[in-house]
């Protein structure tokens, strides 16, 4: 059974609050839940922005906030 958008957001907030106890994690102003596995253009794929051999500088650039927009995901992770 697929979770609703509200259930997905609630689950993400619960996980953040569990990971950062004592830190106030506010309710988001706006959310968008993607369904990558059903997207006919991505079919659940990962990003391709950091090709094999790319430097950590590329991932740092992708992880840099753009105004009030924060990017996340495997393309921004050095781990």
C-alpha positions as CSV (number, residue, x, y, z in Angstrom):
1,X,0.0,0.0,0.0
2,X,1.4,3.4,-1.0
3,X,1.5,6.1,1.6
4,X,-0.3,9.4,1.0
5,X,1.6,12.6,0.6
6,X,0.6,13.6,4.1
7,X,1.8,10.3,5.5
8,X,5.1,10.6,3.6
9,X,5.7,14.1,5.0
10,X,4.7,13.1,8.5
11,X,7.1,10.1,8.4
12,X,10.0,12.4,7.2
13,X,9.3,14.9,10.0
14,X,9.2,12.1,12.6
15,X,12.5,10.7,11.3
16,X,14.1,14.2,11.5
17,X,12.8,14.8,15.0
18,X,14.1,11.4,16.1
19,X,17.5,12.1,14.5
20,X,17.8,15.5,16.1
21,X,16.3,15.3,19.6
22,X,16.1,18.6,21.4
23,X,16.1,20.5,18.1
24,X,12.9,22.2,17.0
25,X,11.9,20.8,13.6
26,X,9.1,23.1,12.4
27,X,6.3,22.1,10.1
28,X,7.2,22.8,6.5
29,X,5.6,25.8,4.8
30,X,5.2,23.7,1.6
31,X,6.0,20.2,0.6
32,X,6.2,18.2,-2.6
33,X,6.3,14.5,-2.7
34,X,7.7,12.8,-5.8
35,X,7.0,9.3,-7.0
36,X,10.2,8.6,-8.9
37,X,9.4,5.0,-9.3
38,X,6.3,5.8,-11.4
39,X,7.8,8.7,-13.3
40,X,8.1,7.6,-17.0
41,X,11.0,9.9,-17.5
42,X,13.2,8.8,-14.6
43,X,11.8,5.3,-13.7
44,X,13.3,5.6,-10.3
45,X,16.8,6.5,-11.5
46,X,19.5,8.3,-9.6
47,X,20.9,11.6,-10.6
48,X,23.6,11.7,-13.2
49,X,25.0,15.1,-12.3
50,X,28.1,13.7,-10.7
51,X,29.7,11.3,-13.3
52,X,32.4,8.8,-12.3
53,X,35.5,10.7,-11.6
54,X,33.7,13.9,-10.6
55,X,35.4,15.8,-7.8
56,X,34.0,16.5,-4.3
57,X,33.7,20.1,-5.5
58,X,30.9,19.2,-7.8
59,X,28.9,17.6,-5.0
60,X,29.6,20.7,-2.8
61,X,28.2,22.9,-5.5
62,X,25.0,20.7,-5.7
63,X,24.7,20.8,-1.9
64,X,24.9,24.6,-1.8
65,X,21.6,26.3,-0.8
66,X,20.0,28.4,-3.5
67,X,18.2,31.2,-1.6
68,X,15.7,29.4,0.6
69,X,15.9,26.2,-1.4
70,X,17.9,23.3,-0.1
71,X,18.9,20.4,-2.2
72,X,19.3,16.9,-0.9
73,X,19.8,13.3,-2.1
74,X,22.6,11.2,-3.3
75,X,23.9,13.9,-5.7
76,X,24.8,16.1,-2.7
77,X,26.3,13.4,-0.5
78,X,30.0,12.6,-0.4
79,X,29.4,9.5,1.7
